[in-house]
Amino acid sequence: ELLTVAAVAALRDADVVFYDRLAPYQDLPSLTSAELVDVGKKPGHHKVSQADIEKLMVESALAGNNVVRLKGGDPYVFGRGGEEVASCVAAGVPVRVISGVTSAISVPAAAGIPVTHRDVSHMFTVVSGHAPLTENELTHLAGLGGTIVVLMGIGTLHHLAAGLRRAGMRADMPMAVVERGYRPGQRTTIAELGTITSAAAGCSNPAVLVIGDVVRVAEANRGCAGATAELDRLAASLMEA
């Protein structure tokens, strides 16, 4: 439902769609009649390498196909979209980039957490959690203030939490882990920076981490997240009926 009108139109007109596991691939058969090619990646396991993905896209386009590369979130927010555009341009393939709704904003919202909030946070920073941050990066991040959003950061959660504490962030800073945003089984774990490692021991990717006082706003917005869950349960019961 968070696909833009432009994205839906592109899928409708596509001949080939290259998609990954974070895109809404389960719904693709109802959105397009195109050939569907899974080039998804999992942490530590790349079914198709990035170079091969770019090669496949270019080859298909040069063969005369209208190609769509479908990504979860926004292609220019840790989506390697810039690399894929560069490969297409170098091969003489015209490209149109359609912006998406990034999980850095939408997944916290699904849990009732706004990334900015009046008198609480007037800025937010988005960080990749794929690799541990350096001490300089941790010090810089801890001193920024506002909200910190970390994408795919379960694997580096312990390093991040410990590093931010070393860099001076208070141990009672609220923190949330939102797993499987907008998917069945969505779950939010809320703790503090000093306790999040143990609280989130059973969490797994895909997940979005949120660090900052806006996490407390989730308590006030519990009705929003609860309403979403209730709608999900209602939809499931209707499907069963």
C-alpha positions in Angstrom: 0.0 0.0 0.0 3.0 2.3 0.3 3.9 2.0 -3.3 3.6 5.3 -5.1 1.2 5.8 -8.1 4.3 6.1 -10.3 5.7 2.8 -9.0 2.4 1.0 -9.7 2.3 2.4 -13.2 5.9 1.4 -13.9 5.2 -2.2 -12.7 2.1 -2.3 -14.9 4.1 -1.3 -18.0 7.1 -3.5 -17.3 8.3 -6.5 -19.4 10.8 -7.7 -16.7 11.0 -6.9 -13.0 14.1 -7.6 -11.0 13.1 -7.6 -7.3 14.7 -8.3 -3.9 13.4 -9.7 -0.6 12.6 -6.3 0.9 10.3 -5.4 -1.9 6.6 -6.4 -1.8 7.3 -9.4 -4.0 4.3 -11.4 -2.8 2.0 -8.9 -4.4 3.7 -8.7 -7.7 1.5 -11.1 -9.7 -1.4 -8.9 -9.0 0.5 -5.7 -10.0 2.2 -6.8 -13.2 2.2 -9.4 -16.0 6.0 -9.0 -16.4 8.6 -11.7 -16.0 9.7 -11.7 -12.4 13.3 -12.3 -11.5 14.4 -12.8 -7.9 17.8 -11.2 -7.3 17.4 -10.9 -3.6 20.1 -10.7 -1.0 20.3 -11.9 2.6 22.9 -10.9 5.1 26.0 -12.9 4.3 24.4 -14.6 1.3 24.0 -13.0 -2.1 22.1 -15.1 -4.5 23.1 -12.8 -7.3 26.1 -10.5 -6.9 25.7 -6.7 -7.3 27.7 -6.8 -10.5 25.6 -9.6 -11.9 22.4 -7.7 -11.1 23.6 -4.7 -13.0 24.7 -6.9 -15.9 21.3 -8.6 -16.0 19.5 -5.3 -16.0 21.5 -3.8 -18.8 21.3 -6.9 -20.9 17.6 -7.1 -20.6 17.1 -3.4 -21.4 19.4 -3.6 -24.4 17.4 -6.6 -25.6 14.4 -4.2 -25.9 12.6 -4.9 -22.6 11.1 -2.3 -20.4 12.9 -3.1 -17.2 11.9 -2.3 -13.6 14.3 -2.8 -10.7 12.1 -3.0 -7.6 13.6 -2.2 -4.3 12.2 -2.0 -0.8 12.0 1.6 0.6 13.8 4.2 -1.5 16.5 3.2 -4.0 18.8 6.0 -3.0 18.7 5.2 0.8 21.2 2.4 1.2 19.7 0.7 -1.8 22.7 0.9 -4.1 20.4 2.6 -6.6 23.1 5.1 -7.6 25.4 2.2 -8.6 22.8 0.6 -10.7 21.9 3.9 -12.4 25.5 4.5 -13.2 25.9 1.1 -14.8 22.8 1.7 -17.0 24.0 5.1 -18.0 27.4 3.8 -18.9 25.8 1.2 -21.2 23.6 3.9 -22.9 20.4 2.7 -21.2 18.0 5.6 -20.2 16.8 5.4 -16.6 14.0 7.0 -14.7 14.3 6.8 -10.9 11.1 6.7 -8.9 11.5 7.7 -5.3 10.1 5.3 -2.7 8.9 5.6 0.9 12.0 4.8 3.0 11.8 2.3 5.8 13.8 4.8 7.9 10.6 6.8 8.3 7.7 4.4 7.6 8.7 1.4 9.8 9.1 3.6 13.0 5.7 5.1 12.0 4.2 1.7 11.9 5.2 1.3 15.5 3.8 4.7 16.5 7.2 6.3 16.6 7.6 9.7 14.8 11.2 10.4 13.8 10.7 14.1 14.6 8.3 15.6 17.2 7.7 19.1 18.4 9.8 19.9 21.5 11.3 16.4 21.5 13.4 16.1 18.3 13.9 18.5 15.4 16.3 16.3 13.4 17.0 12.7 12.5 20.0 10.9 11.2 19.8 7.7 9.1 22.7 5.2 9.5 23.5 1.9 7.9 24.0 -0.9 10.4 25.6 -3.4 8.0 29.1 -2.7 9.4 30.3 -1.5 12.8 30.8 2.3 13.1 34.3 3.7 13.8 35.0 5.4 17.1 35.0 8.8 15.3 31.6 8.0 13.7 30.2 7.0 17.1 31.4 10.1 18.8 30.0 12.3 16.0 26.6 10.4 16.1 26.4 10.7 19.9 26.9 14.4 19.7 24.3 15.2 17.0 21.2 15.0 19.2 17.8 14.3 17.7 16.8 10.9 16.5 19.0 8.1 15.2 17.5 5.6 12.8 19.6 2.5 12.0 18.7 0.2 9.1 19.6 -3.5 9.2 21.5 -3.0 12.4 20.7 -6.2 14.4 24.1 -7.7 13.7 26.0 -4.6 15.0 23.5 -3.7 17.8 25.9 -4.6 20.6 28.7 -2.7 19.1 26.5 0.3 18.4 24.9 0.5 21.9 28.3 0.1 23.7 30.0 2.6 21.4 27.3 5.2 21.9 27.6 4.9 25.6 31.4 5.2 25.4 30.9 8.3 23.3 28.8 9.9 26.1 25.2 9.0 25.2 23.2 8.4 28.4 22.4 4.8 29.3 18.7 5.6 29.8 18.2 6.9 26.3 15.1 5.2 24.9 15.6 2.7 22.1 13.3 0.6 19.9 13.8 -2.3 17.6 11.0 -2.7 15.1 11.1 -6.0 13.3 9.3 -7.0 10.1 7.6 -3.6 9.5 4.3 -3.8 7.7 4.6 -7.6 7.6 2.8 -10.4 9.5 4.6 -10.7 12.8 5.6 -7.1 13.1 7.1 -6.6 16.6 8.5 -3.7 18.6 10.9 -4.1 21.4 11.5 -1.0 23.6 14.2 -0.7 26.1 17.0 1.7 27.0 20.5 2.1 25.5 22.0 0.3 28.5 19.6 -2.6 28.3 18.7 -3.0 24.7 21.3 -5.7 23.9 19.7 -8.1 26.3 16.1 -7.0 25.6 16.6 -7.5 21.9 18.5 -10.8 22.1 15.8 -12.6 20.1 15.4 -10.0 17.4 16.3 -10.5 13.8 16.5 -8.6 10.5 14.8 -7.1 8.7 14.6 -4.5 11.5 14.9 -0.8 12.0 16.5 0.6 15.2 15.3 3.9 16.6 17.4 5.7 19.3 16.1 8.9 20.9 13.4 10.4 23.1 10.8 10.1 20.3 10.6 6.4 21.3 8.6 7.6 24.3 6.1 9.2 22.0 5.2 5.7 20.9 3.5 5.3 24.3 1.2 8.3 23.6 0.6 7.0 20.0 -0.1 3.4 21.1 -3.6 3.7 19.8 -2.2 4.3 16.3 0.0 1.1 16.3 -2.7 -0.8 18.1 -5.3 0.2 15.5 -3.0 -1.1 12.8 -2.6 -4.4 14.6 -6.4 -4.6 15.1 -7.0 -4.0 11.4 -4.5 -6.8 10.6 -6.3 -9.2 12.8 -9.6 -8.2 11.3 -8.3 -8.7 7.8 -6.9 -12.1 8.7 -10.3 -13.2 10.2 -12.1 -12.0 7.0 -9.7 -14.0 4.8 -10.3 -17.1 6.9 -14.0 -16.6 6.6 
